[in-house]
């Protein structure tokens, strides 16, 4: 946040009223009342991004009809002074009302959506703030559409009005999404905390199963840190034909799920993994955080090289937690882990972009991927999760099972959040890892965090009696492309046959060696590595023949398997790791 004025210095207050007179048009109408104004000019500002989603999203593009008046209704001059800020000439008025409308019709966990069935309010795209009132309590009154009966949010409910809610300050408001409609709501207690689940959009879920399994995830997560920081927590679950994704908040989360997928074991386990991921953020990111991630500046990027810790460690723990909670078995967990390792090993960008750089460049790269991203980038989620894995195994190994990454996070949570309420620096977190493991991690950081050295997975997996089994494919050639059903190239793999021969994304492959093709794999049957083929393509409507020298398919295919003769110490660490 940009505000530096304390509550003691200013008693300006802001309250809102939200209404939805025509929800089928996808608008939310906002009335913003600002009291105790003590200046001739007042600036109101809309954030440009949502914490947890590191992209400038330009929410002000959805604003219409901004106007201001005195509380008695006298119009006041106002002008837009930046893309997301308006200046009101107060003319000495102490109490001011601003009104504006927001178009909300983007389905995601980070953007608002309104239709005839419900309204989802993602706060940073809806509530403007003033610098003077930023640290003061904020009230939000909601006028639901005529047939909507429920409101689900992590905000505190007013004792006098069930449709009015209070936030401690704007940071709390911006971290408290609101669901309004006729959602299916149920509650349960886990880890001593009341949990509310708001299921939106229907589905084939079983409430009793969700209560049981979500409780296991919550209690397994809480056991790592030794305390749960909330008295109440709210899950807002949006069920769609094909849904996914999640966004963490201080005492709530928003999840996307497949409406009719709850009876599919794989899809359901993936959903529980998503629950585990976003719930783990209660500690990692929302409280234990890199120094740059709070207090926030809501008007510009907030840079950190440590998203590989904030998001990557969380991505590591999601599947580990559901394994420890016995919601998947160890074979399935090792399969999922192997898929992540295989994906990373085959990613061209792993040789190009260090994970610290990927963290820093999230604002311009991660959410703006193109056809070449896999050749030039890594995901701080996946790479970070794999670094968490090998750090955990290294700590277990060095301490003979007495310490693990769990201990690092618990210590960091109490030291940086509970005791100091500050974010950690990269150096401080590295120091805590070193202190726990009892070793110097300079080379680790140089190679794996700030460099692109391939991870020696066999070394670390060996500590717990595991190894990588390489599945050797037949010596088949590959064009080194991904193409759609129309044989139009959608991706060219770095240093593959197409890359080195000049085939491009958007080229339509028509024929090989003057023979019309139906599909690419069939056309490559019986071809040999090193063979030259003439590929007829249509590029922007112009026919062109390109000679391609076929290269070997170099993608690794691996499985994680147990060693035939793992020693007793490795087996002990294995069981400690997975809590078998």
C-alpha positions in Angstrom: 0.0 0.0 0.0 1.1 3.6 -0.6 -0.5 5.1 2.5 1.8 6.4 5.3 -0.8 8.4 7.3 -1.7 6.7 10.6 -5.2 6.5 12.0 -4.2 8.8 14.8 -3.4 11.5 12.3 -6.6 11.3 10.3 -10.1 10.2 11.1 -11.4 10.1 7.5 -13.7 7.2 7.0 -15.0 5.4 3.9 -18.1 3.2 3.6 -19.7 1.5 0.5 -23.1 0.4 -0.6 -23.2 -2.2 -3.4 -26.4 -2.8 -5.4 -27.3 -4.9 -8.4 -30.6 -3.5 -9.9 -30.1 -5.3 -13.3 -27.7 -8.2 -12.7 -28.4 -9.7 -16.1 -26.5 -6.7 -17.6 -23.4 -7.6 -15.5 -23.1 -4.3 -13.6 -22.5 -3.6 -9.9 -23.4 -0.1 -8.8 -21.1 1.4 -6.1 -21.9 4.2 -3.7 -18.7 5.4 -1.9 -19.3 7.7 1.1 -16.3 9.6 2.4 -16.7 11.3 5.7 -14.5 13.8 7.7 -12.8 15.2 4.6 -10.3 18.0 5.5 -9.0 19.1 2.2 -10.1 21.1 -0.9 -9.1 18.3 -3.2 -9.7 14.6 -2.6 -8.1 11.8 -4.7 -9.8 8.4 -5.0 -7.8 5.5 -6.4 -8.7 2.0 -7.8 -6.0 -0.7 -7.5 -4.5 -2.1 -10.7 -3.7 -5.6 -9.5 -4.9 -8.3 -7.1 -2.5 -9.7 -4.5 -1.6 -13.3 -5.3 -2.0 -12.7 -9.0 1.1 -10.8 -10.2 -0.1 -8.9 -13.2 -1.2 -5.4 -13.8 -4.9 -6.0 -14.7 -6.1 -2.4 -15.2 -9.3 -2.9 -13.3 -10.3 0.7 -14.1 -11.1 -0.3 -17.6 -14.4 -1.5 -16.2 -15.4 1.8 -14.5 -18.3 3.9 -15.9 -19.9 7.1 -14.9 -17.8 8.3 -12.0 -19.5 11.2 -10.3 -19.2 13.0 -6.9 -21.5 15.1 -4.8 -21.8 16.5 -1.3 -23.8 14.3 1.2 -26.7 16.7 0.7 -26.6 16.0 -3.1 -24.8 19.1 -4.4 -22.7 18.1 -7.5 -18.9 18.5 -7.2 -16.4 18.8 -10.0 -14.2 15.8 -10.5 -11.6 14.8 -13.1 -9.8 11.7 -14.0 -6.1 12.4 -13.4 -4.5 9.0 -14.0 -5.8 5.7 -15.5 -7.0 4.6 -12.1 -7.5 7.8 -10.1 -10.0 10.7 -9.9 -9.7 14.1 -8.2 -12.7 15.6 -6.5 -12.9 19.3 -5.8 -14.6 19.3 -2.3 -15.5 23.0 -2.1 -15.1 22.7 1.7 -17.6 19.8 2.0 -16.8 17.4 4.8 -18.9 14.5 3.7 -18.8 13.4 0.1 -20.5 10.6 -1.9 -19.0 9.2 -5.1 -20.9 6.9 -7.4 -19.8 4.7 -10.2 -20.7 1.5 -12.1 -18.5 -1.5 -12.8 -19.0 -4.0 -15.6 -18.3 -7.4 -14.2 -18.3 -10.3 -16.6 -15.0 -12.1 -16.5 -14.9 -15.6 -15.0 -11.8 -16.1 -12.9 -10.9 -16.3 -9.2 -9.4 -12.8 -9.4 -12.0 -10.8 -11.3 -15.6 -9.9 -10.5 -18.6 -11.5 -12.2 -22.3 -10.6 -12.1 -25.2 -12.3 -13.8 -28.8 -13.1 -13.0 -27.7 -16.0 -10.7 -25.2 -14.4 -8.5 -22.5 -11.8 -7.9 -18.9 -12.4 -7.1 -16.9 -9.4 -5.9 -13.2 -9.4 -6.2 -12.4 -6.4 -4.1 -9.4 -4.7 -5.7 -11.4 -4.3 -8.9 -14.4 -2.7 -7.1 -13.5 -0.6 -4.1 -11.6 2.7 -4.6 -9.6 4.0 -1.7 -8.3 7.3 -0.4 -4.8 7.7 1.1 -6.1 9.4 4.2 -8.6 6.6 5.1 -6.5 3.6 4.1 -5.6 2.4 7.5 -9.0 3.1 9.1 -12.0 0.7 9.4 -14.2 0.3 6.3 -17.9 -0.6 6.1 -19.6 -2.4 3.2 -23.4 -2.6 2.9 -24.8 -5.0 0.3 -28.2 -4.8 -1.3 -28.7 -8.2 -2.8 -30.8 -8.6 -5.9 -34.4 -9.4 -5.1 -34.2 -13.2 -5.1 -30.7 -13.5 -3.7 -30.6 -14.6 0.0 -27.0 -15.4 1.0 -23.7 -13.5 1.4 -20.4 -15.4 1.9 -17.3 -13.5 2.9 -14.4 -13.4 5.4 -15.4 -9.9 6.4 -16.8 -9.4 9.9 -20.6 -9.2 9.9 -22.3 -6.2 11.6 -24.2 -7.0 14.8 -27.0 -4.8 13.7 -27.4 -5.6 10.0 -26.8 -9.0 8.4 -26.0 -7.3 5.0 -23.3 -5.0 6.4 -19.7 -6.0 6.9 -16.6 -4.4 8.3 -12.9 -4.6 7.4 -10.1 -3.5 9.8 -8.6 -1.4 6.9 -8.3 -1.5 3.2 -5.7 -4.3 3.2 -8.3 -6.5 4.9 -11.0 -5.3 2.5 -8.9 -6.1 -0.5 -8.2 -9.5 0.9 -11.9 -10.4 1.4 -13.8 -11.5 -1.7 -17.6 -11.6 -1.4 -20.1 -14.1 -2.9 -23.8 -13.0 -3.1 -26.6 -15.2 -4.4 -28.2 -18.5 -3.4 -25.1 -20.6 -3.0 -25.2 -23.9 -1.1 -23.6 -23.2 2.3 -22.4 -25.7 4.8 -20.1 -25.4 7.9 -17.7 -27.6 9.8 -15.0 -27.2 12.5 -11.4 -28.3 11.8 -8.2 -27.5 13.8 -10.5 -25.6 16.2 -11.6 -23.2 13.5 -15.1 -22.7 12.0 -15.1 -23.3 8.3 -17.8 -22.1 5.9 -18.0 -23.6 2.4 -20.1 -21.7 -0.2 -20.7 -23.9 -3.3 -21.7 -21.9 -6.3 -23.2 -23.3 -9.5 -24.2 -26.7 -8.3 -22.5 -30.0 -8.8 -22.3 -33.7 -7.9 -20.4 -33.1 -4.7 -21.2 -34.9 -1.4 -21.2 -32.6 1.5 -20.2 -35.2 4.1 -17.3 -36.4 2.0 -16.1 -32.8 1.6 -16.4 -32.1 5.3 -14.4 -35.2 6.1 -11.7 -34.8 3.5 -11.3 -31.0 3.8 -10.9 -31.5 7.6 -8.0 -33.9 7.0 -6.3 -31.3 4.7 -6.8 -28.5 7.2 -5.6 -30.4 10.2 -2.5 -31.7 8.3 -1.6 -28.2 7.2 -2.1 -26.8 10.7 0.1 -29.5 12.3 3.1 -28.1 10.4 2.8 -24.6 12.0 1.3 -25.6 15.3 -1.4 -23.0 15.2 -4.2 -21.8 12.9 -4.4 -18.0 12.7 -8.1 -17.7 12.1 -11.3 -18.0 14.1 -13.3 -18.5 10.9 -12.3 -19.4 7.3 -14.5 -19.2 4.2 -14.1 -21.3 1.0 -15.9 -19.9 -2.0 -16.1 -22.6 -4.6 -17.2 -21.7 -8.2 -18.4 -24.8 -10.0 -18.3 -24.7 -13.8 -18.5 -27.1 -16.7 -14.7 -27.0 -16.7 -13.3 -25.0 -13.8 -10.0 -24.7 -12.0 -7.6 -22.4 -10.3 -7.6 -20.7 -6.9 -6.6 -17.4 -5.2 -5.6 -17.2 -1.5 -6.8 -14.6 1.0 -6.2 -13.9 4.7 -9.1 -15.9 6.0 -10.8 -17.1 2.8 -10.1 -18.5 -0.6 -11.8 -18.6 -4.0 -11.6 -21.9 -5.9 -12.7 -23.1 -9.4 -13.9 -26.6 -9.8 -15.5 -28.9 -12.3 -19.2 -29.1 -11.6 -19.7 -32.8 -12.3 -16.1 -34.0 -11.4 -16.5 -34.8 -7.7 -17.2 -38.4 -8.3 -14.1 -38.9 -10.5 -11.3 -40.0 -8.2 -8.5 -38.2 -10.1 -10.5 -34.9 -10.5 -11.6 -35.1 -6.8 -8.0 -35.6 -5.6 -6.9 -32.7 -7.8 -9.6 -30.6 -6.1 -8.4 -31.6 -2.7 -4.8 -30.7 -3.8 -6.2 -27.2 -4.8 -7.8 -26.9 -1.3 -4.5 -27.8 0.2 -2.6 -25.3 -1.9 -4.7 -22.3 -1.1 -5.2 -23.3 2.5 -1.4 -23.6 3.0 -1.1 -20.0 1.8 -2.8 -19.0 5.1 0.7 -19.2 6.5 3.0 -19.1 3.5 2.5 -15.8 1.6 -0.4 -14.3 3.6 1.6 -14.2 6.8 5.1 -15.6 6.2 6.0 -13.6 3.2 8.9 -12.1 1.1 9.5 -8.5 2.2 8.1 -7.1 -1.0 4.7 -8.7 -0.6 3.2 -6.5 2.1 2.4 -3.8 2.8 1.4 -3.5 -0.8 1.5 -0.7 -3.3 -1.7 -1.3 -5.2 -0.8 1.1 -8.1 2.2 -0.7 -9.4 4.3 -3.9 -9.5 5.7 -5.2 -6.2 8.8 -7.1 -7.2 10.4 -10.0 -5.5 12.8 -12.8 -6.5 11.2 -15.2 -4.0 7.9 -16.3 -5.6 9.7 -19.7 -5.9 9.4 -19.8 -2.1 6.0 -18.1 -1.8 4.3 -20.1 -4.6 6.7 -22.9 -5.3 6.9 -24.2 -1.7 3.1 -24.1 -1.5 2.9 -26.1 -4.7 5.3 -28.6 -3.2 3.2 -29.0 -0.1 -0.2 -29.3 -1.8 0.2 -32.9 -3.0 2.4 -33.8 0.0 -0.3 -32.8 2.4 -3.0 -34.9 0.7 -0.6 -37.8 0.8 0.1 -37.3 4.5 -3.6 -37.0 5.0 -4.0 -40.4 3.3 -6.2 -38.9 0.6 -3.9 -40.4 -2.1 -1.5 -43.3 -1.7 2.3 -43.1 -1.9 2.4 -44.6 -5.4 0.1 -41.9 -6.7 2.1 -39.2 -4.9 5.4 -40.5 -6.5 3.7 -40.6 -9.9 2.6 -36.9 -9.5 6.1 -36.0 -8.3 7.6 -37.9 -11.3 5.4 -36.0 -13.7 6.6 -32.7 -12.4 10.3 -33.8 -12.6 9.8 -35.1 -16.2 8.0 -31.8 -17.2 10.9 -29.7 -15.8 13.6 -31.9 -17.4 11.9 -31.5 -20.8 11.3 -27.8 -20.5 13.6 -25.8 -22.8 13.3 -22.7 -20.6 14.9 -24.6 -17.7 18.3 -24.0 -19.5 17.5 -20.3 -20.1 15.7 -18.7 -17.1 16.8 -19.0 -13.4 13.8 -19.4 -11.0 14.7 -16.2 -9.2 14.4 -14.3 -12.5 11.1 -16.0 -13.2 9.9 -14.8 -9.8 10.9 -11.2 -10.5 9.5 -11.2 -14.1 6.1 -12.7 -13.1 4.6 -9.4 -13.9 5.6 -9.4 -17.5 6.0 -13.1 -18.4 4.2 -15.7 -16.3 0.6 -14.3 -17.0 1.5 -13.3 -20.5 2.8 -16.5 -22.0 3.1 -17.1 -25.7 4.0 -19.8 -28.1 7.8 -19.5 -27.2 7.4 -19.3 -23.4 8.2 -23.0 -22.8 11.5 -22.5 -24.7 12.5 -19.5 -22.6 10.8 -19.6 -19.2 10.3 -21.7 -16.1 7.4 -21.7 -13.8 8.2 -20.5 -10.3 5.5 -22.9 -9.2 6.9 -26.1 -10.7 10.6 -25.2 -10.4 10.0 -23.8 -6.9 8.2 -27.0 -5.8 11.1 -29.1 -7.0 13.6 -27.0 -5.1 11.4 -27.4 -2.0 11.5 -31.1 -2.6 15.3 -31.4 -2.7 15.8 -28.9 0.1 13.5 -31.0 2.2 15.4 -34.2 1.4 18.7 -32.5 2.0 17.6 -31.2 5.4 16.3 -34.7 6.3 19.6 -36.2 5.2 21.8 -33.7 7.0 19.9 -33.9 10.3 19.3 -37.7 10.1 15.6 -37.1 10.1 15.5 -34.7 13.1 14.6 -31.7 11.0 12.8 -31.0 7.7 11.5 -28.2 5.6 8.4 -28.2 7.9 10.7 -26.9 10.7 12.1 -24.2 8.5 8.6 -22.9 7.7 7.3 -23.1 11.2 10.4 -21.2 12.6 10.1 -18.6 9.8 6.4 -18.1 10.5 7.0 -17.4 14.2 10.1 -15.4 13.7 9.1 -13.1 10.9 5.3 -13.0 11.3 4.4 -13.7 14.9 7.4 -11.9 16.5 8.2 -9.1 14.1 5.3 -9.0 11.6 7.7 -8.3 8.8 8.6 -10.0 5.5 11.8 -11.9 5.1 14.7 -11.0 2.7 16.2 -13.6 0.4 19.3 -13.7 2.5 17.4 -14.2 5.8 15.4 -17.2 4.4 18.6 -18.7 3.0 20.2 -18.3 6.4 17.3 -20.1 8.1 17.6 -23.0 5.6 21.4 -23.2 6.3 20.9 -23.1 10.1 18.3 -25.9 10.0 20.3 -28.1 7.6 23.7 -27.3 9.2 25.4 -26.7 5.8 26.3 -23.8 3.5 23.9 -23.4 0.6 25.9 -20.9 -1.5 26.5 -23.5 -4.3 22.9 -24.6 -4.2 21.6 -21.1 -4.6 24.2 -20.3 -7.3 23.3 -23.4 -9.3 19.6 -23.8 -8.8 18.1 -20.4 -7.7 20.2 -17.9 -9.6 21.5 -20.3 -12.2 20.2 -22.9 -14.6 22.3 -26.0 -13.6 20.2 -29.1 -14.1 19.0 -30.5 -10.8 20.7 -33.8 -9.7 17.5 -35.5 -8.7 19.1 -38.9 -8.2 21.4 -37.5 -5.5 18.5 -36.1 -3.5 16.0 -38.9 -4.1 18.7 -41.3 -3.1 18.6 -40.0 0.4 15.2 -41.6 0.8 15.9 -44.8 -1.2 14.5 -43.6 -4.5 15.9 -43.2 -8.0 14.8 -42.1 -11.4 14.0 -44.8 -13.9 14.5 -43.6 -17.5 12.1 -45.2 -19.9 14.0 -45.4 -23.2 11.8 -44.8 -26.2 12.4 -46.3 -29.6 14.8 -44.4 -31.8 12.0 -42.4 -33.5 12.5 -39.1 -35.2 10.5 -36.1 -34.2 9.6 -32.8 -35.9 9.9 -31.1 -32.6 6.5 -29.4 -32.8 3.1 -29.3 -31.3 0.3 -29.0 -33.8 -3.5 -28.9 -33.7 -6.0 -31.1 -35.5 -5.7 -29.0 -38.6 -1.9 -29.6 -38.7 -1.2 -26.0 -37.8 1.9 -25.6 -35.7 1.2 -24.2 -32.3 4.7 -24.7 -30.7 8.2 -25.2 -32.0 10.6 -26.9 -29.5 14.0 -25.2 -29.0 16.8 -27.0 -30.9 14.4 -29.5 -32.4 14.0 -30.5 -36.1 11.5 -27.7 -36.9 13.5 -25.1 -34.9 16.7 -25.8 -36.7 15.1 -26.1 -40.2 12.9 -23.0 -40.1 9.3 -24.2 -39.5 7.3 -21.6 -37.6 4.3 -21.4 -35.3 1.1 -20.9 -37.5 2.6 -22.8 -40.4 0.0 -25.2 -41.8 1.7 -28.5 -42.8 0.1 -29.7 -46.1 2.4 -32.4 -47.5 5.6 -34.3 -46.9 7.7 -35.3 -49.9 4.9 -34.3 -52.2 2.4 -36.6 -50.4 -0.7 -35.0 -48.9 -0.8 -35.8 -45.2 -3.8 -36.5 -42.9 -1.9 -36.3 -39.6 1.7 -35.7 -38.7 2.5 -38.8 -36.6 1.3 -41.1 -39.4 3.3 -39.2 -42.0 6.5 -39.7 -39.9 6.1 -43.5 -39.6 9.0 -45.4 -41.0 11.2 -42.3 -41.2 14.7 -42.4 -39.9 16.8 -40.0 -37.8 19.0 -37.9 -40.0 16.6 -38.3 -43.0 15.8 -35.1 -44.9 12.2 -34.5 -45.8 10.5 -31.7 -47.9 7.7 -30.2 -45.9 5.1 -28.2 -47.9 3.5 -25.5 -45.7 1.0 -22.7 -46.1 2.5 -19.6 -44.3 0.1 -16.7 -44.3 -1.6 -18.1 -47.4 1.6 -18.5 -49.3 2.9 -22.0 -50.2 6.4 -22.8 -49.3 8.6 -25.9 -49.2 11.1 -26.3 -46.3 13.7 -29.1 -46.1 13.8 -30.5 -42.6 16.5 -32.8 -41.2 14.8 -35.2 -38.8 16.3 -35.3 -35.3 15.8 -37.7 -32.4 13.0 -37.2 -29.9 15.1 -36.0 -26.9 12.3 -35.8 -24.3 13.0 -37.7 -21.2 10.4 -40.2 -20.0 11.0 -41.1 -16.3 9.4 -42.7 -13.3 10.4 -42.5 -9.6 11.0 -46.0 -8.3 12.3 -47.4 -5.1 15.9 -48.7 -5.1 16.3 -52.5 -5.0 18.5 -52.3 -1.9 17.7 -49.1 0.1 19.4 -49.1 3.5 17.6 -48.8 6.8 18.5 -45.1 7.2 17.0 -44.3 3.8 13.8 -46.2 4.6 13.5 -44.3 7.9 13.9 -40.9 6.1 11.4 -42.0 3.5 8.8 -42.7 6.1 9.6 -39.5 8.0 9.2 -37.5 4.7 5.8 -38.9 3.8 4.7 -39.5 7.4 3.9 -43.2 6.7 
